Amino acid sequence: MRLPAAATGALLYGLSLALAKGVSLLLMPWVAAHLPPGEYGRLELVSTTLEFVGLVLSFGLADTLFRFAGVSSGPDEQKRRAALIAGAALLLAAGCATLLQLAAPLIRFVLPIPIGDGVFRLCLLAVAAGGLIELPLAWLRLCDRPRHFLAFMALRATLQLVLVASLVGLFADAEAVLAGSSIAELVLAASLSLLQLRTSGFAFSRESWGWLRAYSLPLLVSGLAAFALGSCDRWFLAGHVAVADIGRYAIAGKLALASALLMQPFGLWWYARRLRVLAEPDGLRRSADSVALGFAVLAGAAATVAIGGPAFIRLALPASYAGAAAFVPWLVLASVMNESASLLNVGVYARKTAWRVAMVNGAGAVAALAAYAVLIPRAGVEGAITATLLAQGVRIVGFLWAGRRDAPVPYRVLSMAAAALGGLSVVLLAQVIEPPLGQAALAVIVPALFVGLALGLGLVRPMLAREVAP
């Protein structure tokens, strides 16, 4: 049987996301075997700084392409607009690369840990080229070319695996990981730029800069807020805990994000159509059913990772990383709250502008920064986790309050509570099972348990309903 085109595309995009986000998990045991926690913490602090610089320089190119080329009147106009935005991306990459190379000594000076000049300049070059990756990948999605998208994501994953694994095996330090990842990004940027040149070309006009000014600013604010909630705590921790503790915290955080990865198949199905469903007859009820299903998927994913993550640390990583296991369940909870905010924010995204999204995310970021400043000096890593949970709570409440008028969705609170209690019960049960192998086995069967729960509560109905199909 041939799958429908939409299902095939979703499957290919899902596989692409798994490659993109799963490569760090595949590399984790090898990197941890060669890098002590202190060196891993140094890697995390440099990576956090590069993430911040890349976020500031991203300019929302993909969303600008979707907004202004995706709604154009025909294929010729779409290609013209894509060429203009690609031209802006090329100029931005060249300008940012020049500025970052000039500012490299200053950025290195403010870093809380040392790093070699050559490797750091290579990393900055890769950061500047980020738009030449983001935009062509968005163009492939806009043109509905999931196979090409998958091919380039596979290229990136293969390069990262080979380069990082080889360099870490040779040099066993943080610079090896950074150099391998940067080389892979630069090769991908060059390959995708050639593809963009062949398919749309590059053009230059003031028109594209107007699009960037009009659409990118609120998205940049939201991105900076997400950074404050997701990575900024590393900067606060640097002055109050040992670098080795930051390394263990980073390992736990990467494992906890696997719960969001397991949520991606549902996200690919739902987030692309939720605004359309909301606007259709009986859209509020159908939205509530879909959110309940998503929450059940999220609860199952979270329980799986909260149980399997600590078992993975004890079985696959050196003993020096064992302390990271205690952080995993709490960081999984933070990931659950972040994904829950995404499930519940449809009312804010239903508006014509993105400023209310930026306001809610900004409020969460302010809460996070204030809590980091107060709690981290007193409680270290535990304080960082508590602050993140508080800030995610602010986001959930903010999205519900800000979107209640545009989308008064009657959420299925009892079904969502049942899924949450089911996940919590399984996690508590795992604490009774001492051997890590037993916990790993339990983590494997948890998804089946939650599929049964979702069927029993009737939550799978939205995915099977013909009126919600693409």
Secondary structure, DSSP 8 states (H G I E B T S, - for coil): ----HHHHHHHHHHHHHHHHHHHHHHHHHHHHHHS-HHHHHHHHHHHHHHHHHHHHT-TTHHHHHHHHTTT-SSHHHHHHHHHHHHHHHHHHHHHHHHHHHHHHHHHHHHSSS---HHHHHHHHHHHHTTHHHHHHHHHHHHTT-HHHHHHHHHHHHHHHHHHHHHHHHHH-SHHHHHHHHHHHHHHHHHHHHHHHHHHT-----HHHHHHHHHHHHHHHHHHHHHHHHHTTHHHHHHTTS-HHHHHHHHHHHHHHTHHHHHHHHHHHHHTTTHHHHHHSTTHHHHHHHHHHHHHHHHHHHHHHHHHHHHHHHHHHS-GGGGGGGGGHHHHHHHHHHHHHHHHT-HHHHTSSSSHHHHHHHHHHHHHHHHHHHHHHHHHTHHHHHHHHHHHHHHHHHHHHHHHTTT------HHHHHHHHHHHHHHHHHHHH--SHHHHHHHHHHHHHHHHHHHHHTTTTHHHH-GGG--
